Amino acid sequence: MNFLIKILYLISKLPLKILYVFSDVIFFLNYYLVGYRKEVITQNLRNSFPEKSEEEIKEIRKKFYLNFSDYLVETIKSFSISETEARVRMQHINQDLFHDAKKEGKNIILLAGHVFNWEWINALAKIVPQAHCHPVYRKVNNDFWENQMKQVRNKFGNEALEANEVILNIFRSKNNGDSAYMFVADQTPHHAHVTYGLEFLNQRTPAFIGYDKLATRMDLVFIYCEMKKVKRGYYQVNYHRIYPDNEKFTENEVVRKFHKLLENTLHKHPDNYLWSHRKWKYQNSIKNFDSEKK
């Protein structure tokens, strides 16, 4: 494993323009020969965008494979990317929201989707006034990748937290505006933990709701991270504060609003999402379906 780590680190030191050559090869093999999860991707796109023609679906699918290939090499680049390069390649828009939260003395919950490239958001820790930035991750079964991805997420002064421990950490920490927690909030719960679901992209969708407990019990600032691929190797993330309809969030309100914002993002740039994920495989396990319009 140490040898593999060294090889990956050396590869990550290559300029991105060279790594994108590898990406082009991955795309060709994947799209034209292997067809990685082609049926899953196609069905997800058809179900999500029933108004689109078959030709439009094929075009989105092809662009997805291009973006996915870039995502793979960009993830490897994350092993050694410098703070300067990370900040050049990921532009953070509307940073005033972080300073507002600091003045209000409220910690921040950042909600992002699996929109490329969410892995490059880590340099945010060097920009915002919050002293503690906690990327939240799901533990993987492979110890090698678990250690590597945790190191990537701990770059730039971040303090990564495993998903099973983050909620308790937030409840125990001072709510003083000095901490930000970064959730990839469109995770699919395991079927044994599916309780709540809502309509998302024209489908009954099991929703991860751990952060909803925070919204209804603590006075926190919730911010949606709208990711946009500007061009190859360059991204923007525009931050939008999510407000409750009334004085406080009601049960599942922030979950509905996050999914509505993410849905709007995907309608604008449908090829830039992780369509290979089997997001809807547990939709029949939903116990409490929210029919309220978002």
C-alpha positions as a Python dict, from the first residue, in 0.01 Angstrom:
ca = {
    (1, 'M'): (0, 0, 0),
    (2, 'N'): (285, 241, 77),
    (3, 'F'): (414, 189, -277),
    (4, 'L'): (67, 263, -420),
    (5, 'I'): (43, 580, -209),
    (6, 'K'): (377, 699, -344),
    (7, 'I'): (273, 627, -703),
    (8, 'L'): (-58, 813, -665),
    (9, 'Y'): (114, 1106, -497),
    (10, 'L'): (371, 1128, -778),
    (11, 'I'): (92, 1118, -1036),
    (12, 'S'): (-91, 1391, -847),
    (13, 'K'): (215, 1615, -881),
    (14, 'L'): (173, 1620, -1259),
    (15, 'P'): (20, 1938, -1405),
    (16, 'L'): (-353, 1914, -1462),
    (17, 'K'): (-308, 1961, -1837),
    (18, 'I'): (-124, 1627, -1836),
    (19, 'L'): (-371, 1463, -1600),
    (20, 'Y'): (-649, 1563, -1837),
    (21, 'V'): (-481, 1351, -2104),
    (22, 'F'): (-537, 1057, -1869),
    (23, 'S'): (-894, 1179, -1827),
    (24, 'D'): (-946, 1172, -2204),
    (25, 'V'): (-822, 813, -2215),
    (26, 'I'): (-1049, 716, -1924),
    (27, 'F'): (-1343, 879, -2102),
    (28, 'F'): (-1275, 696, -2429),
    (29, 'L'): (-1243, 357, -2259),
    (30, 'N'): (-1539, 418, -2030),
    (31, 'Y'): (-1779, 568, -2281),
    (32, 'Y'): (-1700, 365, -2591),
    (33, 'L'): (-1584, 31, -2448),
    (34, 'V'): (-1666, -32, -2081),
    (35, 'G'): (-1988, 165, -2040),
    (36, 'Y'): (-1956, 198, -1662),
    (37, 'R'): (-2309, 183, -1515),
    (38, 'K'): (-2448, 295, -1849),
    (39, 'E'): (-2794, 150, -1780),
    (40, 'V'): (-2812, 313, -1434),
    (41, 'I'): (-2706, 652, -1573),
    (42, 'T'): (-2948, 634, -1865),
    (43, 'Q'): (-3244, 533, -1648),
    (44, 'N'): (-3166, 801, -1388),
    (45, 'L'): (-3159, 1065, -1661),
    (46, 'R'): (-3478, 944, -1826),
    (47, 'N'): (-3665, 941, -1496),
    (48, 'S'): (-3528, 1278, -1388),
    (49, 'F'): (-3596, 1459, -1717),
    (50, 'P'): (-3900, 1296, -1881),
    (51, 'E'): (-3947, 1606, -2094),
    (52, 'K'): (-3614, 1552, -2277),
    (53, 'S'): (-3579, 1355, -2598),
    (54, 'E'): (-3368, 1042, -2627),
    (55, 'E'): (-3105, 1241, -2819),
    (56, 'E'): (-3087, 1498, -2538),
    (57, 'I'): (-3049, 1220, -2282),
    (58, 'K'): (-2763, 1068, -2482),
    (59, 'E'): (-2590, 1406, -2505),
    (60, 'I'): (-2618, 1464, -2129),
    (61, 'R'): (-2489, 1111, -2066),
    (62, 'K'): (-2186, 1169, -2287),
    (63, 'K'): (-2104, 1498, -2113),
    (64, 'F'): (-2146, 1324, -1778),
    (65, 'Y'): (-1880, 1068, -1872),
    (66, 'L'): (-1646, 1355, -1965),
    (67, 'N'): (-1708, 1533, -1635),
    (68, 'F'): (-1680, 1210, -1438),
    (69, 'S'): (-1342, 1133, -1595),
    (70, 'D'): (-1222, 1482, -1503),
    (71, 'Y'): (-1351, 1430, -1151),
    (72, 'L'): (-1142, 1113, -1113),
    (73, 'V'): (-814, 1279, -1208),
    (74, 'E'): (-901, 1594, -1013),
    (75, 'T'): (-954, 1380, -704),
    (76, 'I'): (-605, 1238, -746),
    (77, 'K'): (-477, 1594, -794),
    (78, 'S'): (-631, 1676, -455),
    (79, 'F'): (-356, 1469, -289),
    (80, 'S'): (-96, 1737, -362),
    (81, 'I'): (-277, 2047, -488),
    (82, 'S'): (-147, 2367, -331),
    (83, 'E'): (-364, 2621, -155),
    (84, 'T'): (-286, 2878, -425),
    (85, 'E'): (-390, 2650, -710),
    (86, 'A'): (-701, 2533, -524),
    (87, 'R'): (-813, 2892, -471),
    (88, 'V'): (-749, 2983, -834),
    (89, 'R'): (-941, 2683, -965),
    (90, 'M'): (-1237, 2711, -725),
    (91, 'Q'): (-1389, 3057, -700),
    (92, 'H'): (-1603, 3118, -393),
    (93, 'I'): (-1890, 3362, -454),
    (94, 'N'): (-2088, 3551, -187),
    (95, 'Q'): (-1844, 3502, 99),
    (96, 'D'): (-2022, 3775, 297),
    (97, 'L'): (-2256, 3506, 429),
    (98, 'F'): (-1972, 3362, 637),
    (99, 'H'): (-1889, 3699, 787),
    (100, 'D'): (-2259, 3759, 863),
    (101, 'A'): (-2278, 3427, 1051),
    (102, 'K'): (-1966, 3520, 1246),
    (103, 'K'): (-2122, 3853, 1349),
    (104, 'E'): (-2446, 3679, 1445),
    (105, 'G'): (-2254, 3428, 1658),
    (106, 'K'): (-2404, 3127, 1477),
    (107, 'N'): (-2227, 2818, 1344),
    (108, 'I'): (-2276, 2724, 979),
    (109, 'I'): (-2411, 2412, 811),
    (110, 'L'): (-2305, 2396, 445),
    (111, 'L'): (-2523, 2178, 222),
    (112, 'A'): (-2384, 2060, -113),
    (113, 'G'): (-2488, 1797, -365),
    (114, 'H'): (-2281, 1548, -562),
    (115, 'V'): (-2212, 1816, -821),
    (116, 'F'): (-1863, 1821, -970),
    (117, 'N'): (-1631, 1901, -818),
    (118, 'W'): (-1740, 1902, -456),
    (119, 'E'): (-1401, 1762, -349),
    (120, 'W'): (-1230, 2093, -431),
    (121, 'I'): (-1424, 2302, -183),
    (122, 'N'): (-1172, 2234, 95),
    (123, 'A'): (-965, 2551, 44),
    (124, 'L'): (-1266, 2742, 177),
    (125, 'A'): (-1116, 2691, 524),
    (126, 'K'): (-839, 2939, 439),
    (127, 'I'): (-1085, 3205, 322),
    (128, 'V'): (-1368, 3223, 575),
    (129, 'P'): (-1345, 3377, 925),
    (130, 'Q'): (-1456, 3055, 1095),
    (131, 'A'): (-1164, 2895, 1281),
    (132, 'H'): (-1296, 2540, 1245),
    (133, 'C'): (-1414, 2390, 915),
    (134, 'H'): (-1534, 2031, 929),
    (135, 'P'): (-1589, 1837, 605),
    (136, 'V'): (-1830, 1554, 683),
    (137, 'Y'): (-1753, 1222, 517),
    (138, 'R'): (-1887, 869, 508),
    (139, 'K'): (-1652, 596, 619),
    (140, 'V'): (-1558, 357, 339),
    (141, 'N'): (-1477, -11, 382),
    (142, 'N'): (-1138, 11, 214),
    (143, 'D'): (-883, 127, 474),
    (144, 'F'): (-646, 259, 208),
    (145, 'W'): (-901, 491, 46),
    (146, 'E'): (-1046, 580, 386),
    (147, 'N'): (-706, 713, 500),
    (148, 'Q'): (-628, 886, 171),
    (149, 'M'): (-961, 1067, 141),
    (150, 'K'): (-950, 1171, 504),
    (151, 'Q'): (-607, 1324, 444),
    (152, 'V'): (-741, 1507, 138),
    (153, 'R'): (-1033, 1647, 336),
    (154, 'N'): (-801, 1753, 620),
    (155, 'K'): (-592, 1971, 389),
    (156, 'F'): (-580, 2348, 439),
    (157, 'G'): (-656, 2326, 810),
    (158, 'N'): (-984, 2137, 784),
    (159, 'E'): (-1092, 1896, 1058),
    (160, 'A'): (-1283, 1612, 888),
    (161, 'L'): (-1557, 1435, 1083),
    (162, 'E'): (-1714, 1096, 1010),
    (163, 'A'): (-2089, 1116, 947),
    (164, 'N'): (-2182, 903, 1248),
    (165, 'E'): (-2008, 1139, 1490),
    (166, 'V'): (-2083, 1481, 1344),
    (167, 'I'): (-2433, 1545, 1484),
    (168, 'L'): (-2320, 1475, 1841),
    (169, 'N'): (-2013, 1694, 1783),
    (170, 'I'): (-2231, 1986, 1672),
    (171, 'F'): (-2465, 1955, 1970),
    (172, 'R'): (-2169, 1950, 2209),
    (173, 'S'): (-1981, 2240, 2049),
    (174, 'K'): (-2037, 2606, 2129),
    (175, 'N'): (-2272, 2774, 1882),
    (176, 'N'): (-2064, 3090, 1857),
    (177, 'G'): (-2008, 3147, 1484),
    (178, 'D'): (-1664, 2993, 1488),
    (179, 'S'): (-1742, 2660, 1315),
    (180, 'A'): (-1863, 2550, 971),
    (181, 'Y'): (-1972, 2195, 887),
    (182, 'M'): (-1968, 2081, 522),
    (183, 'F'): (-2233, 1820, 435),
    (184, 'V'): (-2276, 1648, 98),
    (185, 'A'): (-2643, 1642, 182),
    (186, 'D'): (-2793, 1437, -102),
    (187, 'Q'): (-2655, 1112, 37),
    (188, 'T'): (-2880, 809, 7),
    (189, 'P'): (-2960, 651, 344),
    (190, 'H'): (-2915, 276, 382),
    (191, 'H'): (-3251, 103, 335),
    (192, 'A'): (-3263, 17, 707),
    (193, 'H'): (-3243, 390, 787),
    (194, 'V'): (-3484, 522, 526),
    (195, 'T'): (-3770, 702, 695),
    (196, 'Y'): (-3841, 1028, 514),
    (197, 'G'): (-3872, 1083, 140),
    (198, 'L'): (-3982, 1358, -96),
    (199, 'E'): (-4028, 1424, -466),
    (200, 'F'): (-3697, 1518, -626),
    (201, 'L'): (-3637, 1520, -1000),
    (202, 'N'): (-3980, 1367, -1063),
    (203, 'Q'): (-3909, 1067, -840),
    (204, 'R'): (-3986, 945, -490),
    (205, 'T'): (-3650, 1005, -326),
    (206, 'P'): (-3520, 878, 10),
    (207, 'A'): (-3359, 1173, 185),
    (208, 'F'): (-3083, 1196, 442),
    (209, 'I'): (-3230, 1407, 724),
    (210, 'G'): (-2963, 1416, 994),
    (211, 'Y'): (-2907, 1790, 949),
    (212, 'D'): (-3282, 1852, 991),
    (213, 'K'): (-3246, 1766, 1360),
    (214, 'L'): (-3003, 2056, 1383),
    (215, 'A'): (-3233, 2297, 1200),
    (216, 'T'): (-3524, 2241, 1437),
    (217, 'R'): (-3323, 2231, 1762),
    (218, 'M'): (-3045, 2488, 1718),
    (219, 'D'): (-3020, 2842, 1583),
    (220, 'L'): (-2771, 2777, 1303),
    (221, 'V'): (-2702, 2933, 964),
    (222, 'F'): (-2779, 2699, 672),
    (223, 'I'): (-2607, 2769, 341),
    (224, 'Y'): (-2657, 2598, 7),
    (225, 'C'): (-2345, 2547, -207),
    (226, 'E'): (-2431, 2586, -575),
    (227, 'M'): (-2148, 2428, -773),
    (228, 'K'): (-2081, 2526, -1133),
    (229, 'K'): (-1818, 2401, -1377),
    (230, 'V'): (-1699, 2714, -1560),
    (231, 'K'): (-1460, 2528, -1787),
    (232, 'R'): (-1225, 2234, -1758),
    (233, 'G'): (-1036, 2262, -1430),
    (234, 'Y'): (-1220, 2573, -1310),
    (235, 'Y'): (-1526, 2588, -1088),
    (236, 'Q'): (-1742, 2835, -902),
    (237, 'V'): (-1940, 2778, -587),
    (238, 'N'): (-2207, 3035, -511),
    (239, 'Y'): (-2333, 3038, -155),
    (240, 'H'): (-2703, 3094, -81),
    (241, 'R'): (-2840, 3127, 270),
    (242, 'I'): (-3148, 2915, 339),
    (243, 'Y'): (-3403, 3093, 556),
    (244, 'P'): (-3708, 2942, 731),
    (245, 'D'): (-4051, 3057, 618),
    (246, 'N'): (-4125, 3169, 973),
    (247, 'E'): (-3908, 3244, 1274),
    (248, 'K'): (-3772, 2888, 1297),
    (249, 'F'): (-3741, 2589, 1066),
    (250, 'T'): (-4019, 2337, 1093),
    (251, 'E'): (-3961, 1962, 1059),
    (252, 'N'): (-3805, 1871, 720),
    (253, 'E'): (-3835, 2229, 591),
    (254, 'V'): (-3462, 2270, 534),
    (255, 'V'): (-3449, 1928, 363),
    (256, 'R'): (-3720, 2033, 116),
    (257, 'K'): (-3554, 2366, 46),
    (258, 'F'): (-3212, 2209, -9),
    (259, 'H'): (-3353, 1959, -259),
    (260, 'K'): (-3540, 2234, -443),
    (261, 'L'): (-3221, 2439, -476),
    (262, 'L'): (-3025, 2135, -593),
    (263, 'E'): (-3298, 2049, -843),
    (264, 'N'): (-3275, 2402, -989),
    (265, 'T'): (-2898, 2363, -1021),
    (266, 'L'): (-2933, 2032, -1205),
    (267, 'H'): (-3187, 2169, -1449),
    (268, 'K'): (-2930, 2434, -1546),
    (269, 'H'): (-2635, 2194, -1573),
    (270, 'P'): (-2767, 1835, -1583),
    (271, 'D'): (-2440, 1677, -1700),
    (272, 'N'): (-2246, 1784, -1392),
    (273, 'Y'): (-2404, 1546, -1138),
    (274, 'L'): (-2312, 1196, -1016),
    (275, 'W'): (-2572, 1009, -1222),
    (276, 'S'): (-2390, 678, -1179),
    (277, 'H'): (-2503, 668, -816),
    (278, 'R'): (-2801, 440, -746),
    (279, 'K'): (-2978, 719, -563),
    (280, 'W'): (-3332, 586, -604),
    (281, 'K'): (-3279, 217, -529),
    (282, 'Y'): (-3448, 236, -187),
    (283, 'Q'): (-3748, 448, -282),
    (284, 'N'): (-3988, 167, -189),
    (285, 'S'): (-3850, 174, 167),
    (286, 'I'): (-3979, 527, 234),
    (287, 'K'): (-4207, 525, 539),
    (288, 'N'): (-4299, 894, 548),
    (289, 'F'): (-4340, 1046, 201),
    (290, 'D'): (-4365, 1424, 195),
    (291, 'S'): (-4621, 1524, -65),
    (292, 'E'): (-4586, 1896, 18),
    (293, 'K'): (-4477, 2100, -283),
    (294, 'K'): (-4130, 2239, -243),
}
